[in-house]
Amino acid sequence: MRIYKILPRGEWAAAQRAGRFEGSAVDHADGYIHFSTAAQAGETARRHFAGIADLVVLEVEADDLGPALRWEPSRGGDLFPHLYEALEVRWVRAVHEAPLGPHGVPRVPA
């Protein structure tokens, strides 16, 4: 199963230079890197990234992350993937553009 991380392009560029993504500010505050499933990514974009330009969406195979990936209840009781370690750049299978669409909501992969 593929999971997705929405983040500013600059944070992804820094991660590429470092070889790993340590997380965004909200990830640091919560103690894990937030991911969404394909079904959850659109609502995540709407709730947390509306009006923010120059975003990318990282696509990662959940099985590559091993036991550091935990599925935990969040919004509405849905299980969300949370990564309790840094994301190694080599685990990113694809990087997608997330241009702002209607109402300033970033468009994420379907």
C-alpha positions as CSV (number, residue, x, y, z in Angstrom):
1,M,0.0,0.0,0.0
2,R,1.3,3.4,-0.9
3,I,1.1,6.3,1.7
4,Y,1.6,10.0,1.1
5,K,3.4,12.9,2.8
6,I,2.5,16.5,1.9
7,L,5.3,19.0,2.5
8,P,6.8,22.2,1.2
9,R,9.2,21.8,-1.7
10,G,12.0,23.4,0.4
11,E,11.7,20.8,3.1
12,W,12.0,18.1,0.5
13,A,15.0,19.7,-1.1
14,A,16.7,19.8,2.3
15,A,15.8,16.2,2.9
16,Q,17.4,15.2,-0.4
17,R,20.6,17.0,0.6
18,A,20.6,15.3,4.0
19,G,19.5,11.9,2.7
20,R,16.6,11.8,5.1
21,F,13.5,13.7,6.1
22,E,13.3,14.4,9.8
23,G,9.8,15.8,9.7
24,S,8.0,19.1,9.5
25,A,7.2,21.3,12.5
26,V,3.9,19.5,13.2
27,D,5.7,16.2,13.0
28,H,8.3,17.3,15.5
29,A,5.5,18.5,17.8
30,D,3.7,15.2,17.6
31,G,6.7,13.0,17.8
32,Y,6.2,11.2,14.4
33,I,6.0,11.9,10.7
34,H,2.4,12.2,9.5
35,F,1.3,10.3,6.4
36,S,-2.0,9.8,4.8
37,T,-3.5,7.0,2.6
38,A,-4.6,7.8,-0.9
39,A,-8.2,8.1,0.4
40,Q,-7.1,10.5,3.2
41,A,-4.7,12.7,1.4
42,G,-7.3,15.0,-0.2
43,E,-8.9,15.9,3.2
44,T,-5.4,16.3,4.7
45,A,-4.6,18.8,2.0
46,R,-7.8,20.6,2.6
47,R,-7.5,20.8,6.4
48,H,-3.8,21.4,6.8
49,F,-2.4,22.9,3.6
50,A,-5.1,25.1,2.0
51,G,-3.6,28.2,0.6
52,I,0.0,27.0,0.8
53,A,1.8,27.0,-2.5
54,D,4.8,25.1,-3.7
55,L,4.0,21.8,-2.1
56,V,5.0,18.3,-3.1
57,V,3.6,14.9,-2.2
58,L,6.0,12.1,-1.4
59,E,4.8,8.6,-2.3
60,V,6.1,5.8,-0.1
61,E,5.5,2.1,0.0
62,A,4.2,1.4,3.6
63,D,5.9,-2.0,3.7
64,D,9.3,-0.4,3.2
65,L,9.1,1.4,6.5
66,G,8.9,-1.7,8.8
67,P,7.9,-1.6,12.4
68,A,8.6,2.1,12.8
69,L,5.3,2.7,10.8
70,R,2.2,2.5,13.1
71,W,-1.4,2.8,12.1
72,E,-3.1,4.9,14.7
73,P,-6.6,6.4,15.1
74,S,-6.9,10.1,14.3
75,R,-9.5,12.2,12.5
76,G,-13.0,10.6,12.9
77,G,-11.4,7.4,14.2
78,D,-9.7,6.6,10.9
79,L,-6.4,4.9,11.1
80,F,-3.5,7.0,9.8
81,P,0.0,5.9,9.1
82,H,2.6,7.5,11.5
83,L,6.3,7.0,11.1
84,Y,8.3,7.0,14.3
85,E,11.8,7.6,12.7
86,A,13.2,9.7,10.0
87,L,12.2,9.0,6.4
88,E,15.1,7.9,4.3
89,V,15.1,9.5,0.9
90,R,15.7,6.1,-0.7
91,W,12.3,5.0,0.5
92,V,10.5,7.7,-1.6
93,R,9.1,6.0,-4.7
94,A,7.7,9.1,-6.4
95,V,7.4,12.9,-5.8
96,H,4.3,14.6,-7.1
97,E,3.5,18.3,-7.7
98,A,0.6,19.6,-5.6
99,P,-0.5,22.8,-7.3
100,L,-3.3,24.8,-5.7
101,G,-6.7,24.0,-7.1
102,P,-10.2,25.4,-6.5
103,H,-10.5,27.2,-3.2
104,G,-6.8,27.1,-2.7
105,V,-6.7,23.4,-1.9
106,P,-3.6,21.6,-3.1
107,R,-4.3,18.9,-5.7
108,V,-2.9,15.6,-4.5
109,P,-2.5,12.3,-6.4
110,A,-5.7,10.3,-6.6
